[in-house]
């Protein structure tokens, strides 16, 4: 059975002067789905989130939440709650007051509020911190208070605007796991904005790549990461190597590509291309194998020769920059250091047939 | 700090118990000046000037705080400091002239009365605006209102914008916003502004001199009059009493509201 939509965004447009912050965005988010808006800063993802929350009035287009058009409703009248960027707590209220404030202004009885606050504090992991003021809490705890303050209102959708950006790397990882668990527990839709791909990959059911006010593509984390349809996605998600080549020959399973004087083969995944067409292909830096070139010519079919121009030790990885004969640099991320490899050494790069992805535009 | 603050205060107390001579005073220990203060109409004047200052503080709160909130919330960020500058402009004019200028405005045939008469709101002009305690309160509000606006605006300016977004997400109405957000977060500024107005209200002799009638004498004026009469120990005693009263009030405020906590920066 197809799940019903929690949020439907149609043809959303928002301009600031003559800059399009949102340029005709469509979006459907299912009930109980963890949806992440991922993209570079200034790409429009926060504008999109704030339009859903009612903090920004779009120029045109519609936002429908739970089957109800909310275009003309202010934030508090929409079935959404927001977790803001940074530590957006009331500085003069303690944890209990912060969490319960949303209910207090709805004139709900104090003992009901207290009960709900206690339940919420246990849920988000703040047990025992009742009377702490925000400045007495760690960054992670402050964000938990924000989560509790938003979730206690029991709205249908939780909007999170870069909720973890102010936390350090380790805490961010822990909070990702927490967020995912929390979302499964409460069962409502989460819409999470971030520019951090690791964060996005670890929490999302589905990811939308947003840039230049447009939805570039959406899909599950695996789809987006392993088989990006658009070149932008490939470039944005980590150290991707983009090569431009001309199709020399192709059949149902393979495409032979000329990149300057080198010839490479890639798997043909029903790409809509023809002979002699110029295309862009990409490969992830960790998919490339590297070895020292002893002979001047190589017999590996899927390989290319180059010269090492930089070696960077990154702890878990070693990153090599390899200069190809056409002066293009390729990044290689290797989990093991290649013995005796020095700067300016000749190397062979090779890969599996289907590691290369072709981008049609 | 010691030279400019503690030492003068100590000297004030020491001199207040000296004996009065014809033109100066000589070292002694006598409480004559204090007797002179407490068992005369001076005490009554002192207390009434505290009362009038309190009224000025309350009025300045009700006029100044909403103005500060308005500037923080409704004026564009770039224009906010320019608007604040407008409230500094009156200080370019000497205080004497500023306060003296209120006389033609508030007098029986002054601007305010003629306006009210022309609008047919009153039949005969009010005479309570000048040369009365009311006049003094009006003068104090006009003079010191900017300080209430400044100090509260600075406190409000420190409130991060996200607070207002959270409030709109939670659906906080204006009344609750005032009570739950603005009042507690601007409390340090309100306190600073109130103390400033109160202290100046009982201390500055100029305003009752120019706008007050025979009945309106504040502590500053008592001291000034004592100096004119060459009764320096009395002037010192009045100053010392003023000082201790304020310290007492601050202590009371501290006990009641825990001022150090109030003045802690918002994190």
Interface residues (C-beta under 8 A of the other chain):
Chain A: X53 X55 X74 X75 X76 X77 X81 X82 X84 X85 X86 X88 X90 X91 X92 X101 X102 X105 X106 X133 X134 X135 X149 X150 X153
Chain B: X160 X162 X163 X165 X166 X168 X169 X170 X171 X172 X173 X176 X180 X181 X184 X185 X266 X267
